[in-house]
């Protein structure tokens, strides 16, 4: 009995302790920029390609690792939000993984458990390890399902009670930096007025899709421009990432492809008014779903008085078939309808 208790105690100690591996001696030189990639995996990301099972989250992590290896002047954090299992039904097994690359090399890797449905634990890890003193040179990319407008459905499969929605997302971004240069939403349907209204004081630019991406992620390979052209303007970087993503998605998707770049300083003059009308619209149609496609906001009459496309650059290809194949343009704003 005593030995069993000792083994159990050792097990509990192991589960509660931080699980971090420092792979190389830490270089304290300041980096030129930080890229933070959060890859959600606590849901269904399985798809099939040529009959073979693939996982979209694993693909996104591998893409982020390749970017990290090329970031010779910066640092890259990758957070893989894997499902949270429990040992003996109660104790977290620390299934989520983070990677910290600096100057192209992996310097630390660890496991962790979430504190909530947002990014509290991720931002704590980032703040403890980052060597980027110029926090305005911070770029954030999120890979996952559509970030819900409201919290009426669970987002995390293994922790259904954790809250995650547009408001949580925007508020928790400030844990990484009070001012993020570029935010990439590699999700469906998040190019909407409510999301941009929440982000207007958090980030300069946003890349997002106002429609469905069909479990296909945006490409972020063009982060390499931070190396080849260190003086590149954030808007030029955003346009390059959006164009590259659009070209890639258009090469194999038969459905509509819509990628937009939102310049938050330009839309700030009208976004709050547009969002107020949009929230009234949501209440009127009682449309608060998580996984339904957006309609083009320009076609919703109640938004006409506050509607604008100023500050929105759209890359659009219509569907190859179906009733929406005749649509030749998109405003860049997606709305539930």
C-alpha positions as CSV (number, residue, x, y, z in Angstrom):
1,X,0.0,0.0,0.0
2,X,2.8,2.4,0.9
3,X,4.7,1.8,-2.3
4,X,1.6,2.2,-4.3
5,X,0.9,5.5,-2.6
6,X,4.5,6.6,-3.3
7,X,4.2,5.8,-7.0
8,X,0.9,7.7,-7.2
9,X,2.4,10.7,-5.4
10,X,5.4,10.7,-7.8
11,X,2.9,10.5,-10.7
12,X,0.9,13.4,-9.5
13,X,4.1,15.5,-9.0
14,X,5.1,14.7,-12.6
15,X,1.8,15.8,-13.9
16,X,1.7,19.0,-12.0
17,X,5.3,20.1,-12.7
18,X,6.2,22.2,-15.7
19,X,7.1,20.0,-18.7
20,X,9.8,22.1,-20.5
21,X,12.9,21.1,-22.4
22,X,15.6,23.7,-23.0
23,X,17.3,22.4,-26.2
24,X,20.0,25.0,-26.6
25,X,21.6,27.6,-24.4
26,X,19.5,30.8,-24.6
27,X,21.0,33.7,-26.6
28,X,19.9,36.9,-24.9
29,X,20.3,39.1,-28.0
30,X,17.1,41.0,-28.9
31,X,15.3,39.7,-31.9
32,X,14.0,41.9,-34.8
33,X,10.4,40.5,-34.7
34,X,8.1,37.8,-33.2
35,X,5.7,35.5,-35.0
36,X,3.1,33.8,-32.8
37,X,1.2,30.9,-34.3
38,X,-1.7,29.3,-32.4
39,X,-3.0,26.1,-33.9
40,X,-6.3,24.9,-32.5
41,X,-6.6,21.1,-32.5
42,X,-9.2,20.4,-29.9
43,X,-11.9,19.5,-32.5
44,X,-12.3,17.7,-35.7
45,X,-9.5,18.6,-38.2
46,X,-9.5,15.3,-40.1
47,X,-9.7,15.3,-43.9
48,X,-8.7,13.0,-46.7
49,X,-6.4,13.6,-49.6
50,X,-6.0,10.9,-52.3
51,X,-7.6,8.5,-49.9
52,X,-5.2,9.2,-47.1
53,X,-6.2,10.6,-43.8
54,X,-4.7,14.0,-43.0
55,X,-5.0,16.4,-40.1
56,X,-5.3,20.1,-40.9
57,X,-3.8,21.1,-37.5
58,X,-0.7,19.0,-38.0
59,X,-0.2,20.6,-41.5
60,X,-0.5,24.0,-39.9
61,X,2.1,23.2,-37.2
62,X,4.5,21.8,-39.8
63,X,4.1,25.0,-42.0
64,X,4.8,27.1,-38.9
65,X,7.9,25.1,-38.1
66,X,9.3,25.6,-41.6
67,X,8.7,29.4,-41.2
68,X,10.5,29.3,-37.8
69,X,13.5,27.6,-39.3
70,X,13.9,30.4,-41.8
71,X,13.4,33.2,-39.2
72,X,17.1,34.0,-38.8
73,X,16.6,37.5,-37.4
74,X,13.5,36.8,-35.4
75,X,11.7,34.4,-33.1
76,X,8.7,32.2,-33.6
77,X,6.4,30.7,-31.0
78,X,4.1,27.8,-32.0
79,X,1.3,26.7,-29.7
80,X,-0.4,23.4,-30.7
81,X,-3.7,23.4,-28.7
82,X,-4.2,19.6,-28.7
83,X,-7.2,18.0,-26.8
84,X,-6.7,18.0,-23.1
85,X,-6.8,14.5,-21.7
86,X,-7.1,13.7,-18.0
87,X,-5.1,11.1,-16.0
88,X,-7.3,9.2,-13.5
89,X,-10.2,11.3,-14.7
90,X,-9.1,14.4,-12.8
91,X,-5.5,15.4,-13.5
92,X,-4.4,17.2,-16.7
93,X,-1.8,15.4,-18.7
94,X,-0.4,18.6,-20.3
95,X,-1.2,17.5,-23.9
96,X,-0.7,21.0,-25.5
97,X,2.7,21.7,-26.9
98,X,4.6,24.9,-27.5
99,X,7.8,25.4,-29.6
100,X,10.1,28.4,-29.3
101,X,12.4,29.1,-32.2
102,X,15.0,31.8,-32.2
103,X,17.3,32.8,-35.1
104,X,16.1,29.7,-36.9
105,X,16.8,27.2,-34.1
106,X,14.5,25.4,-31.7
107,X,15.7,26.6,-28.2
108,X,12.8,25.3,-26.1
109,X,9.8,23.0,-26.3
110,X,7.3,22.2,-23.6
111,X,3.9,20.8,-22.7
112,X,1.2,22.8,-20.9
113,X,-2.4,22.8,-19.9
114,X,-4.9,25.6,-20.7
115,X,-6.2,28.0,-18.0
116,X,-9.3,29.0,-20.1
117,X,-10.7,28.9,-23.5
118,X,-8.6,31.7,-24.8
119,X,-4.8,32.4,-24.7
120,X,-4.0,33.1,-21.1
121,X,-1.5,30.3,-20.7
122,X,0.0,30.8,-24.2
123,X,0.6,34.5,-23.5
124,X,2.1,33.7,-20.1
125,X,4.6,31.4,-21.8
126,X,5.3,33.9,-24.5
127,X,5.9,36.8,-22.0
128,X,8.2,34.6,-20.0
129,X,10.4,33.6,-23.0
130,X,10.2,36.4,-25.6
131,X,13.3,38.5,-26.3
132,X,11.4,40.9,-28.5
133,X,11.6,44.3,-26.8
134,X,9.9,46.0,-29.8
135,X,6.5,44.5,-29.2
136,X,5.1,46.4,-32.2
137,X,7.0,44.0,-34.4
138,X,4.7,41.2,-33.3
139,X,2.7,39.1,-35.9
140,X,-0.1,36.8,-34.8
141,X,-1.6,33.9,-36.8
142,X,-4.5,31.7,-35.6
143,X,-5.4,28.5,-37.3
144,X,-8.7,26.9,-36.4
145,X,-12.4,26.6,-37.0
146,X,-14.6,29.7,-37.2
147,X,-14.2,31.8,-34.0
148,X,-17.8,32.0,-32.9
149,X,-19.5,35.4,-32.5
150,X,-21.1,34.2,-29.3
151,X,-20.5,31.3,-26.8
152,X,-23.6,29.3,-27.3
153,X,-21.8,26.2,-28.5
154,X,-18.6,24.7,-27.2
155,X,-15.4,25.3,-29.2
156,X,-13.1,23.0,-27.3
157,X,-14.2,19.4,-27.6
158,X,-12.3,18.1,-24.6
159,X,-13.2,21.1,-22.4
160,X,-16.7,22.0,-23.4
161,X,-17.2,24.5,-20.6
162,X,-14.3,26.7,-21.6
163,X,-15.5,30.0,-23.3
164,X,-14.1,31.1,-26.6
165,X,-15.6,33.7,-28.9
166,X,-14.8,36.9,-30.7
167,X,-14.6,39.0,-27.6
168,X,-12.3,36.5,-25.8
169,X,-10.1,36.3,-28.9
170,X,-9.6,40.0,-29.2
171,X,-9.1,40.6,-25.5
172,X,-6.5,37.8,-25.2
173,X,-4.5,39.1,-28.1
174,X,-3.3,41.9,-25.9
175,X,-1.5,39.4,-23.7
176,X,1.1,39.0,-26.5
177,X,1.4,42.7,-27.3
178,X,-0.7,45.8,-26.7
179,X,-0.3,46.6,-30.4
180,X,0.0,43.8,-32.9
181,X,1.2,44.7,-36.4
182,X,-0.7,42.0,-38.3
183,X,-3.3,39.4,-37.3
184,X,-4.0,36.4,-39.6
185,X,-7.3,34.6,-39.1
186,X,-6.9,31.3,-40.9
187,X,-10.5,30.4,-40.2
188,X,-13.9,30.4,-41.9
189,X,-16.3,33.4,-41.8
190,X,-14.3,35.7,-39.5
191,X,-14.0,38.6,-41.9
192,X,-17.1,40.1,-40.3
193,X,-18.0,43.5,-38.8
194,X,-18.1,42.3,-35.2
195,X,-14.6,40.8,-35.3
196,X,-13.1,43.9,-36.9
197,X,-14.8,46.2,-34.4
198,X,-13.3,44.2,-31.5
199,X,-9.8,44.2,-33.1
200,X,-9.7,47.9,-34.1
201,X,-7.6,48.9,-31.1
202,X,-5.5,45.8,-31.0
203,X,-3.9,45.3,-34.4
204,X,-3.0,47.4,-37.5
205,X,-4.1,44.9,-40.2
206,X,-6.1,41.7,-40.4
207,X,-6.1,39.0,-43.0
208,X,-9.3,37.0,-42.9
209,X,-11.9,35.3,-45.0
210,X,-15.5,36.5,-44.9
211,X,-16.6,33.1,-46.2
212,X,-15.8,29.4,-45.8
213,X,-12.3,28.1,-46.4
214,X,-13.4,24.5,-46.3
215,X,-10.7,23.4,-43.8
216,X,-8.1,24.8,-46.1
217,X,-5.7,27.1,-44.3
218,X,-4.2,30.4,-45.4
219,X,-0.5,30.2,-46.5
220,X,1.9,32.1,-44.3
221,X,5.2,31.3,-46.2
222,X,5.5,34.9,-47.1
223,X,6.6,35.7,-43.6
224,X,10.0,35.0,-45.2
225,X,9.8,38.6,-46.5
226,X,10.7,39.8,-42.9
227,X,14.1,38.2,-43.7
228,X,14.7,39.2,-47.3
229,X,13.2,42.7,-46.9
230,X,13.5,43.7,-43.2
231,X,12.1,47.2,-44.0
232,X,9.0,45.9,-45.6
233,X,5.8,47.8,-44.7
234,X,3.2,45.7,-42.8
235,X,0.6,46.4,-45.5
236,X,2.9,45.1,-48.2
237,X,3.5,42.0,-46.2
238,X,-0.2,41.5,-45.6
239,X,-1.0,41.9,-49.3
240,X,1.7,39.4,-50.2
241,X,0.4,36.8,-47.7
242,X,-3.2,37.3,-48.9
243,X,-2.3,37.1,-52.6
244,X,-0.2,34.0,-52.1
245,X,-3.0,32.3,-50.0
246,X,-5.6,33.3,-52.6
247,X,-3.5,31.9,-55.5
248,X,-2.9,28.7,-53.7
249,X,-6.6,28.1,-52.7
250,X,-7.8,29.1,-56.2
251,X,-5.6,26.5,-57.7
252,X,-7.6,23.5,-56.3
253,X,-10.9,24.7,-54.8
254,X,-14.0,24.7,-57.0
255,X,-15.9,26.6,-54.4
256,X,-15.7,30.4,-53.9
257,X,-12.4,31.7,-52.6
258,X,-12.4,35.0,-50.7
259,X,-9.4,36.5,-48.8
260,X,-9.5,40.0,-47.6
261,X,-7.0,42.5,-46.0
262,X,-8.6,44.9,-43.5
263,X,-6.7,48.1,-42.7
264,X,-8.0,48.9,-39.2
265,X,-7.1,52.6,-39.2
266,X,-9.1,53.1,-42.4
267,X,-12.2,51.2,-41.3
268,X,-12.2,52.7,-37.8
269,X,-14.3,55.7,-39.0
270,X,-17.3,53.4,-39.7
271,X,-16.8,50.0,-38.2
272,X,-18.5,50.7,-34.9
273,X,-21.6,52.0,-36.6
274,X,-21.6,49.0,-39.0
275,X,-21.2,46.6,-36.2
276,X,-24.0,48.1,-34.1
277,X,-26.4,47.6,-37.1
278,X,-25.0,44.1,-37.6
279,X,-25.7,43.1,-34.0
280,X,-29.3,44.4,-34.4
281,X,-29.5,42.3,-37.6
282,X,-28.2,39.2,-35.7
283,X,-30.9,39.6,-33.1
284,X,-33.6,40.1,-35.7
285,X,-32.8,37.0,-37.6
286,X,-31.8,35.0,-34.5
287,X,-28.8,33.9,-36.4
288,X,-26.0,32.9,-34.0
289,X,-24.6,29.7,-35.6
290,X,-21.1,28.6,-35.5
291,X,-20.6,26.6,-38.7
292,X,-22.7,28.2,-41.4
293,X,-21.5,30.2,-44.3
294,X,-21.7,34.0,-44.3
295,X,-23.6,36.0,-46.8
296,X,-22.1,39.1,-48.4
297,X,-23.0,42.0,-46.0
298,X,-23.6,44.3,-49.0
299,X,-26.8,42.4,-49.7
300,X,-28.4,43.1,-46.3
301,X,-30.7,46.1,-46.5
302,X,-30.5,47.0,-42.8
303,X,-26.7,47.6,-43.1
304,X,-26.9,49.9,-46.0
305,X,-26.7,53.2,-44.1
306,X,-23.4,52.3,-42.4
307,X,-21.9,50.0,-45.1
308,X,-18.6,50.8,-46.6
309,X,-15.7,48.9,-48.2
310,X,-13.1,51.6,-47.4
311,X,-9.9,50.0,-46.1
312,X,-10.9,46.5,-47.3
313,X,-8.9,44.9,-50.1
314,X,-10.5,41.7,-51.5
315,X,-9.1,38.8,-53.5
316,X,-12.1,36.9,-54.9
317,X,-12.9,34.0,-57.2
318,X,-16.5,32.8,-57.6
319,X,-17.6,29.2,-57.3
320,X,-17.1,27.1,-60.4
321,X,-20.7,25.8,-60.1
322,X,-23.9,26.3,-58.3
323,X,-26.3,29.2,-57.8
324,X,-23.5,31.6,-56.6
325,X,-21.3,31.0,-59.6
326,X,-22.7,34.1,-61.2
327,X,-21.4,36.3,-58.4
328,X,-18.5,38.2,-59.9
329,X,-17.5,40.2,-56.8
330,X,-17.5,40.3,-53.0
331,X,-17.4,43.3,-50.7
332,X,-15.1,41.6,-48.2
333,X,-17.6,41.7,-45.4
334,X,-19.3,38.5,-44.4
335,X,-22.6,38.4,-42.3
336,X,-24.8,35.7,-40.9
337,X,-28.2,35.9,-42.6
